[in-house]
Amino acid sequence: MYKVFNKLCQEEKGTTAVEYGLIAGLISVAGLVSFLALGDSLNVIFDLVATTINSTNP
């Protein structure tokens, strides 16, 4: 059992892919949280832009 555990601890194949996956997941969570936090203010800004665009078109 010790030999199997020791071999698993020394095996480093695929660790980079796992690290990149974790980083991508953290970035996704951070983006989602920021969009949720800024959602109302972004909605107001987009409404203002849409109103401005609609009022300039004849």
MOVENNOR-V307526 format. One record per run of one state. SS is the DSSP state (alpha for helix, beta for strand, coil for the rest). FROM is the first residue (numbers start at 1). LEN is the number of residues. Records with the same first field share a line. If there is no record, write none. Layout:
SS = FROM-LEN ; FROM-LEN
This chain:
coil = 1-1 ; 11-4 ; 57-2
alpha = 2-9 ; 15-42
